[in-house]
Amino acid sequence: MNYVNLNNNLKVPQIGIGTYKVENIQEITNLIEYAVKANYEMLDTASYYNNENLIGEVFKNNPELKKHFLVSSKVWPSDFDKDNTKRSIENSLNNLNLDKIDIMFIHWPSEGFLEAWKVFEDYYEQGVLKSIAVCNFQIKYMEKLLVHANIPPSINQVELHPYLVQEELSDYLKKSNIKIQAWAPLGRASKEMFNEKILVELAKKYNKSVAQIILRWHIDKGHIIIPKSTKESRINENINIFDFSLELEEIKLIDKLNRNHRFSQNPDDEEWLTKIRKGLK
Ligand SMILES: NC(=O)c1ccc[n+]([C@@H]2O[C@H](COP(=O)([O-])OP(=O)(O)OC[C@H]3O[C@@H](n4cnc5c(N)ncnc54)[C@H](OP(=O)(O)O)[C@@H]3O)[C@@H](O)[C@H]2O)c1
């Protein structure tokens, strides 16, 4: 396992497991048990994923399991005012059966995120949130936050994979001492991406799967990653990437696959940001 230090000195593993769309108790129970067996040490959820209570149930039934993980969650934009941000954080704590949350994220940069950030700072100062962070923040939103924040975010979690390399944002975050975390690190297992010649060739060369080549590319670039799978074999496969590394030239060839393609919402889409602020689906 590789670790990185956040700007508040919290040490986090470079890989964790995602849980988006895992919404039933059996799947969550299995995912957590497989992840513990495979030595994952971080688990990512969100109030939006409707599974915090399921994760909390697993932790309540087996408190030993919780000890294995740093847990991250997120506040959704419809909760971006003082009272609702507080309520959302308290709900996450209750649902997850935790008295502290390791990393709490602002989920999208919709209007009102500065008000929510103030609440995050209060909870951070009380030690209830061990680290505070953002998701889907383009440079313009980072700049706005950094001007007003007393505590800078430790991480920016963004869509990031070989079809969306995010070089400019990565450079900006590196200079600002903020870690970049990749969501959809496997590009949601896009067939097209998994069939890219360079990825298939490297998989052959290193005797690894294409998924492992993509994940290793992230690790070699310094990203924190949270691939999601509900299958035991893939949960194992995705973390079994610390016994090889790519050469610089190979990393650059994968960088060249970039086509600024998103598999999900674009944070530049103002309509989307407004819609979710209003709580619409
Ligand atoms: N902050 C945000 O706005 C945001 C947005 C989206 C996601 N996230 C977080 O990021 C996590 C990861 O992103 P994601 O779930 O969207 O995408 P992802 O991890 O790139 O891809 C998940 C997909 O890949 C498949 N998969 C996993 N491992 C594989 C392997 N080794 N070989 C082939 N296919 C494999 C999974 O299927 P199986 O499950 O069937 O294996 C699933 O369909 C989420 O779960 C969530 O925690 C954050």
The ligand as a Gaussian input file, in Angstrom:
#p B3LYP/6-31G(d) Opt

LIG

0 1
 N      -17.579000      13.079000      -6.196000
 C      -18.364000      12.701000      -7.182000
 O      -19.093000      13.525000      -7.770000
 C      -18.384000      11.268000      -7.588000
 C      -19.091000      10.904000      -8.749000
 C      -19.106000       9.561000      -9.090000
 C      -18.421000       8.631000      -8.327000
 N      -17.758000       9.001000      -7.191000
 C      -17.050000       8.000000      -6.327000
 O      -16.026000       7.373000      -7.110000
 C      -16.207000       5.956000      -7.085000
 C      -15.693000       5.321000      -8.357000
 O      -16.334000       5.849000      -9.494000
 P      -17.422000       5.018000     -10.351000
 O      -18.005000       3.985000      -9.499000
 O      -18.338000       6.007000     -10.946000
 O      -16.564000       4.414000     -11.561000
 P      -15.319000       3.398000     -11.713000
 O      -14.784000       3.012000     -10.396000
 O      -14.418000       3.993000     -12.726000
 O      -16.000000       2.155000     -12.437000
 C      -16.902000       1.302000     -11.813000
 C      -17.335000       0.288000     -12.851000
 O      -16.218000      -0.499000     -13.266000
 C      -16.466000      -1.882000     -13.052000
 N      -15.179000      -2.459000     -12.617000
 C      -14.562000      -2.295000     -11.434000
 N      -13.387000      -2.933000     -11.405000
 C      -13.234000      -3.517000     -12.612000
 C      -12.233000      -4.326000     -13.187000
 N      -11.123000      -4.642000     -12.513000
 N      -12.407000      -4.770000     -14.464000
 C      -13.525000      -4.457000     -15.156000
 N      -14.514000      -3.682000     -14.655000
 C      -14.388000      -3.227000     -13.398000
 C      -17.550000      -1.945000     -12.006000
 O      -18.380000      -3.069000     -12.179000
 P      -18.634000      -4.166000     -11.001000
 O      -19.086000      -3.457000      -9.775000
 O      -19.676000      -5.042000     -11.629000
 O      -17.320000      -4.875000     -10.829000
 C      -18.358000      -0.675000     -12.314000
 O      -19.278000      -0.928000     -13.369000
 C      -17.725000       5.817000      -6.870000
 O      -18.115000       4.515000      -6.505000
 C      -17.960000       6.883000      -5.829000
 O      -17.563000       6.421000      -4.543000
 C      -17.719000      10.322000      -6.832000

